[in-house]
């Protein structure tokens, strides 16, 4: 089950919901924007945290809770949405500083050339995955298909 939002960690009873679902045997993916402490849920078995770190082009990068990164383990994932070379360098610096133990995804911001991002990753030989929004590539911003 995927719990997403908005920001699900803003909900008062989110931990209760997660605990009930885990007791019922569900595997859970919690998608969070990185601005709230994930410590209360980070060590739960069968819970995968998908954590975004906002880059400078979003104008939200100063709201990130970077102490979340060391809480992520091998079953979790860390995602950066990259718009330009400045965002790319910002993401590289965070990876170097925090040395995440989880999978790392670089996703091109919608409307940017994903080829540039792929070439930067290859040139720097980064151990990251390139994540593309296939639904947007296929259908653009059209909703309700």
C-alpha positions in Angstrom: 0.0 0.0 0.0 1.3 3.5 -0.8 0.6 6.3 1.5 1.1 9.6 -0.2 -0.3 13.1 -0.2 0.2 16.1 0.1 2.4 15.3 3.0 1.0 12.3 4.9 3.1 13.0 8.0 1.1 16.1 8.6 -1.9 13.9 9.5 -2.3 13.5 13.3 -3.2 9.8 13.1 -0.8 8.6 10.4 1.3 6.5 12.8 -1.9 4.8 14.0 -2.9 4.1 10.4 0.6 2.7 9.6 0.6 0.5 12.7 -2.9 -0.9 11.9 -1.9 -1.7 8.2 1.4 -3.3 9.3 -0.5 -5.5 11.8 -2.8 -6.6 9.0 0.2 -7.7 7.0 0.5 -4.9 4.5 3.8 -3.8 3.0 3.7 0.0 3.0 5.5 2.7 1.0 5.3 6.1 2.7 6.0 9.0 0.3 7.1 12.1 2.2 8.4 15.4 1.0 11.4 15.5 3.4 10.3 18.5 5.5 9.1 16.4 8.6 11.1 14.2 10.9 10.5 10.5 9.9 12.1 9.1 13.0 8.8 7.9 14.6 8.2 5.6 11.7 11.7 4.9 10.2 12.4 1.6 11.9 9.2 -0.2 11.2 9.5 -3.5 9.3 7.6 -3.7 6.1 7.6 0.1 5.7 9.6 1.6 2.9 10.2 5.4 3.1 10.4 7.3 -0.2 11.9 10.6 0.8 12.1 13.6 -1.4 14.8 16.3 -1.0 13.8 19.5 -2.6 16.4 21.2 -4.7 17.0 25.0 -5.0 14.9 25.4 -8.2 11.8 24.4 -6.1 12.4 27.3 -3.6 11.6 24.7 -0.9 15.2 23.4 -0.3 15.6 25.3 3.0 12.6 23.5 4.5 14.2 20.0 4.3 14.8 18.0 7.4 18.3 16.6 6.5 18.5 14.5 9.7 16.1 12.2 7.9 18.7 10.9 5.5 20.7 8.9 8.1 17.5 7.2 9.2 17.0 5.7 5.7 18.2 2.1 5.2 18.7 -0.2 2.3 14.9 -0.8 1.7 14.2 3.0 1.5 14.7 5.4 -1.3 15.8 9.0 -1.6 14.6 11.2 -4.6 15.8 14.5 -6.0 13.9 16.3 -8.7 16.5 18.0 -10.9 15.7 21.0 -13.0 19.2 22.3 -13.9 22.9 21.9 -13.3 22.6 23.9 -10.0 20.1 21.4 -8.7 22.3 18.5 -9.9 25.3 19.9 -8.0 23.2 20.5 -4.9 22.0 16.9 -5.0 25.6 15.6 -5.4 26.7 17.6 -2.5 24.0 16.2 -0.2 24.9 12.7 -1.3 28.5 13.3 -0.6 27.8 14.8 2.8 25.2 12.3 4.1 26.3 9.1 2.3 22.8 7.6 2.1 22.5 3.8 2.6 19.4 3.6 0.4 18.6 3.7 -3.3 18.9 7.2 -4.8 16.8 8.5 -7.7 17.4 11.6 -9.8 14.3 12.6 -11.6 14.3 15.3 -14.2 11.8 18.1 -13.5 8.9 17.9 -15.9 9.6 20.0 -19.0 13.3 19.7 -18.8 15.6 17.6 -21.1 16.2 14.3 -19.4 19.1 13.6 -21.7 21.2 16.3 -20.0 20.6 14.8 -16.6 21.5 11.3 -17.9 24.7 12.6 -19.4 25.7 14.4 -16.1 25.1 11.2 -14.1 27.1 9.1 -16.6 30.0 11.7 -16.8 30.3 11.7 -12.9 29.7 8.0 -12.7 27.2 8.5 -9.9 25.6 5.5 -8.2 22.0 6.8 -8.7 19.0 5.7 -10.7 17.4 7.9 -13.3 13.7 8.0 -12.7 11.4 9.2 -15.5 7.7 10.0 -15.1 6.5 7.6 -17.8 2.9 8.7 -17.4 3.8 12.3 -18.2 6.0 11.2 -21.1 3.1 9.3 -22.6 0.2 11.7 -21.7 1.7 15.0 -20.6 -0.1 16.8 -17.9 -3.5 15.4 -19.0 -5.5 14.1 -16.0 -8.1 11.5 -15.7 -7.1 8.9 -18.2 
